[in-house]
Amino acid sequence: MGSRAVFGSAMLELASQRDDVYVLSADLIISSGLDRFSKAYPDRCFNVGIAEQNLIGMAAGMAHDGAAVFATSFAPFVSMRAGEQVRVNLGCMGLNVKVVGISSGLEIAHFGNSHYGLEDISVMRSIPNITVLCPADGAEIIKVVFAAAETRGPVYIRLTGGANTPPVHADDYEFIIGKSIKLRDGNDITIIAHGAMVYHSIRAAEILQNNGISASVVNMHTVKPLDMAAVDEAALKGPVVTVEEHSVIGGLGGAVAERKSTLKNAFPQLFIGLPDIYGKPGDYSYLLEKYGLTGELIAKKIMEFLCQM
């Protein structure tokens, strides 16, 4: 299943357990995977139309009256078009709204730059009081939805990846907001990634292993609050690579670098992500190749980086 379909299934299950859960969408109920939710709970699902500022305002009003509200739209629209409302109603007022940025990164980049989700983490993590989560696969999306519902206050959930999102976690595990998960242990380098890039980072680590390079892989599903201890461990052990389907400015790489700058004797960092440009429309798999965000190309960049050290 794709990330949006899994999100819709998670919301359906959550609503069956809690009668205070509501969903609002900016004309994207079906695109958000919420078709079954809207039919099962028509009194708890609202389409506000293509009006993202109103989406956040209405969600904030409902949360003020005690509801646990999930508000969905495409990532660039909900993070930037409604940026002031997010800042004032959620960041400043601390209202219990879970903002869900669907199809972030490159998934719907065939619509052009207006739909590229490249800056949403940098915007959301700069606003005080907002937790920023980016699940790695379908199982983690479910855990993120339930964890966000239990968290009092505003949360931004960033959904990445296309259809048939490959699994990362083979076994069940405890999900804790702010606590990263080490998926692979290595001695030479640490790859820190989130979202759909976790799978590609694991693939890169496998390729590196075949070339004599031992790489750890860390799933940093929470960008804010960042797992400082995990960053410290990685940065003082060896070189760090951050991999994200986001601009290299202000995202996971920036958050890790901010922490590393406070450490003495921290090793260098390689930023792998989307360049600081406006790109071209294209198919998701094509754009992952174009920007070097596949396992093979990530591994190649890491080997070139290590050769230069």
Steps between C-alpha positions, in 0.01 A plus 500: 500500500602859448543743787165671444305173496670388820427834662130465414490149647671620817251783540209261453632276779578796726148639460351162595683526833451869575188706442685833535697453174405719203651546154502809280626508142562774246307326221726192523292245689552226240862600429569484874370143517197612701218376277403215733536727803261756348241229437535337839508828696329767289444717807871499579646568155480841332613627160576871535585543131821634352551744786794393714494807726139420587598135545739590782267762647206258517720223638629734769147602596389139531811413703428792730167332578671172592523303175813319379517630143702374203523753215626378162623657178795477265817578694600833338148639533444412864848610608538822299165619369363461852830586667372799697200308632726211603735742673233691692225244563718197557850615593402800711169370638617138526168356384460126456510476120691237303594644162562232237705598196421236239716421196798695623833487323482395135199270486269735308771711338343422162271794587802730501673718756178609665462144633863420583516447878854626554480759777232377741732364769703822509179702540334278760801433720574874524162559669513455880298223668442289187614137494619385155468132403592322176421125502713259301242243386138391533540341842661815632226719354251312716720540807547871425126561466423336834796664674400842365144449623635431849724808491339815630581793274580567133676238287609504138498159327692489173405217262743404224539218248291376211265205456604165648733656756759231586512389866794597720406337829468121478404458866284693743676762711430774751449838339593798718480858375850651518677163519665385176537136398830345396416253224852394416826517694831588338845629588608734220216743438146580616213570261216697660180511297124532529190428296532309174876560502548253786438208264743639242757561775480137609554398139799737482647345816475155344686620192764668715546176695580324174769761444659457843328794672304432819207741538248554778149608395287709734130566441459857630120497478477802731668813365373709790578430778817353352663201667810687618657194660488306173658791311773535762580130484522503121694827466767401751536149355562583134373692196125565481279494192150647506260384231165667442237561235508870584713801422853472640428835666308498827392137516639195677853577385477849645359373829781245536763759406364744757554241770840393366622860510479490881730197524877498522678257265188423297569325169401654162149473358376425149162651409298294251167648400342726243708791369410864565332544162159477336496177306309353210174301512541127470410150609590414860748222421662711228550793739647277771761393244552856376574631849706202613253371760509128424702246695757459225554873453506572874771235539698653213487848658613359834796318346607817319466693826715254692766502227534878540556483876 
